[in-house]
């Protein structure tokens, strides 16, 4: 009788254990990817020398380098993010407006946010023009905006 009871208890313990949940999908909320191009030859990438990027109202600098592309995060709990892009002593304000869409991935991974209906406004100081390549940000595999300077 003890053996049967022990086997029954062991069976209940083993079958009641839950499988460990690990997030193997690595779902990330995508960042906005910007590529910088020459304003004269619009197919030629062009570095921005001494580029400083910071969010409006924040004092932390995200980028401080010479580069031809950057990826910057968007505020997933707001409908707008404003960045300042400084090249030398000239500051260009770049406003990104969007509709955040929370997407449930799984219990272990939680949620990620995609950005729909994305639009941009630029003060066009040192940025001569820009071209939007997509109005939905679902990944960060390619540039979402081409900036000409």
C-alpha positions as CSV (number, residue, x, y, z in Angstrom):
1,X,0.0,0.0,0.0
2,X,2.9,2.4,0.8
3,X,4.5,1.6,-2.5
4,X,1.3,2.5,-4.4
5,X,0.8,5.7,-2.4
6,X,4.5,6.6,-3.0
7,X,4.2,6.0,-6.7
8,X,0.9,7.9,-6.8
9,X,2.5,10.9,-5.1
10,X,5.6,10.7,-7.3
11,X,3.4,10.6,-10.4
12,X,1.4,13.7,-9.2
13,X,4.6,15.6,-8.6
14,X,6.2,14.8,-11.9
15,X,3.1,15.5,-14.0
16,X,2.3,18.7,-12.2
17,X,5.6,20.4,-13.0
18,X,5.5,23.1,-15.6
19,X,7.9,23.4,-18.4
20,X,10.3,26.3,-18.0
21,X,9.5,29.2,-20.3
22,X,12.5,30.8,-22.0
23,X,12.1,33.5,-24.5
24,X,14.0,32.2,-27.5
25,X,12.4,34.6,-30.1
26,X,14.2,37.7,-28.9
27,X,11.3,40.0,-29.7
28,X,12.5,43.5,-29.7
29,X,10.7,46.8,-30.1
30,X,12.4,48.1,-33.2
31,X,14.4,51.3,-33.3
32,X,14.1,53.9,-36.0
33,X,16.9,53.5,-38.5
34,X,18.2,56.6,-40.4
35,X,20.7,56.6,-43.2
36,X,22.5,59.8,-44.3
37,X,23.0,60.6,-47.9
38,X,24.7,63.3,-50.0
39,X,22.2,66.0,-51.0
40,X,23.8,66.4,-54.5
41,X,24.3,62.7,-55.3
42,X,21.2,61.2,-53.6
43,X,22.4,57.6,-54.0
44,X,25.8,58.2,-52.2
45,X,26.0,57.6,-48.5
46,X,27.6,60.5,-46.7
47,X,29.0,60.6,-43.1
48,X,27.8,63.3,-40.8
49,X,30.9,64.5,-39.0
50,X,30.5,65.2,-35.2
51,X,26.9,64.2,-35.1
52,X,25.2,64.7,-31.7
53,X,21.7,63.2,-31.1
54,X,19.6,63.7,-28.1
55,X,15.9,63.5,-27.3
56,X,14.1,66.8,-26.6
57,X,13.8,67.4,-22.9
58,X,16.6,65.0,-22.1
59,X,20.2,65.8,-21.3
60,X,21.7,62.5,-22.4
61,X,23.4,62.1,-25.8
62,X,22.7,59.0,-27.7
63,X,25.2,59.4,-30.5
64,X,28.4,61.4,-30.5
65,X,30.4,60.3,-33.6
66,X,30.9,60.5,-37.3
67,X,28.6,58.1,-39.1
68,X,26.4,57.4,-42.1
69,X,23.6,55.7,-40.2
70,X,22.0,55.6,-36.7
71,X,19.3,53.7,-35.0
72,X,17.4,55.5,-32.2
73,X,14.6,54.3,-29.9
74,X,11.1,55.7,-30.1
75,X,9.0,56.3,-27.0
76,X,6.6,53.3,-27.0
77,X,4.1,54.9,-24.5
78,X,3.7,58.1,-26.4
79,X,2.5,59.1,-29.9
80,X,5.5,61.3,-30.7
81,X,9.3,61.4,-30.1
82,X,11.4,64.6,-30.8
83,X,15.1,64.3,-31.4
84,X,17.7,67.0,-31.9
85,X,20.4,66.3,-34.4
86,X,23.4,68.6,-34.1
87,X,26.1,68.9,-36.8
88,X,28.8,71.3,-35.6
89,X,26.9,74.3,-34.1
90,X,23.7,73.8,-36.1
91,X,20.8,71.9,-34.5
92,X,18.0,70.3,-36.5
93,X,14.9,69.2,-34.7
94,X,13.4,66.0,-36.1
95,X,9.9,65.0,-34.9
96,X,8.5,61.5,-35.3
97,X,4.8,60.9,-34.9
98,X,3.2,57.4,-34.9
99,X,0.7,55.0,-33.4
100,X,2.3,52.4,-31.1
101,X,0.8,48.9,-31.4
102,X,1.6,46.5,-28.6
103,X,1.9,42.9,-29.8
104,X,1.8,39.9,-27.5
105,X,4.6,37.5,-28.3
106,X,4.3,34.9,-25.6
107,X,4.1,34.4,-21.8
108,X,7.9,34.2,-21.5
109,X,8.7,37.0,-24.0
110,X,5.9,39.4,-23.1
111,X,5.1,42.3,-25.5
112,X,6.9,44.2,-28.2
113,X,5.8,47.4,-29.9
114,X,5.5,48.2,-33.6
115,X,4.9,51.7,-34.8
116,X,2.2,52.4,-37.5
117,X,1.3,55.5,-39.5
118,X,4.7,57.0,-38.9
119,X,5.2,60.5,-40.1
120,X,8.1,63.0,-39.8
121,X,8.6,66.7,-39.4
122,X,12.0,68.4,-39.8
123,X,13.1,71.9,-39.1
124,X,15.5,71.5,-42.1
125,X,18.4,73.5,-40.9
126,X,21.4,71.4,-41.9
127,X,19.1,68.6,-43.1
128,X,18.2,69.6,-46.7
129,X,15.6,66.9,-47.2
130,X,14.5,63.5,-46.2
131,X,12.7,60.5,-47.8
132,X,10.5,58.1,-46.0
133,X,11.0,54.4,-47.1
134,X,8.3,52.9,-44.9
135,X,5.4,54.2,-42.8
136,X,5.4,51.1,-40.5
137,X,8.3,50.2,-38.3
138,X,8.2,46.5,-37.6
139,X,11.9,45.6,-37.6
140,X,15.3,47.4,-37.9
141,X,16.7,45.4,-40.8
142,X,16.7,48.4,-43.2
143,X,16.6,52.1,-43.1
144,X,13.2,53.7,-42.4
145,X,14.2,57.2,-43.4
146,X,16.9,58.6,-45.8
147,X,18.3,62.0,-44.7
148,X,20.0,64.2,-47.3
149,X,22.5,66.8,-46.2
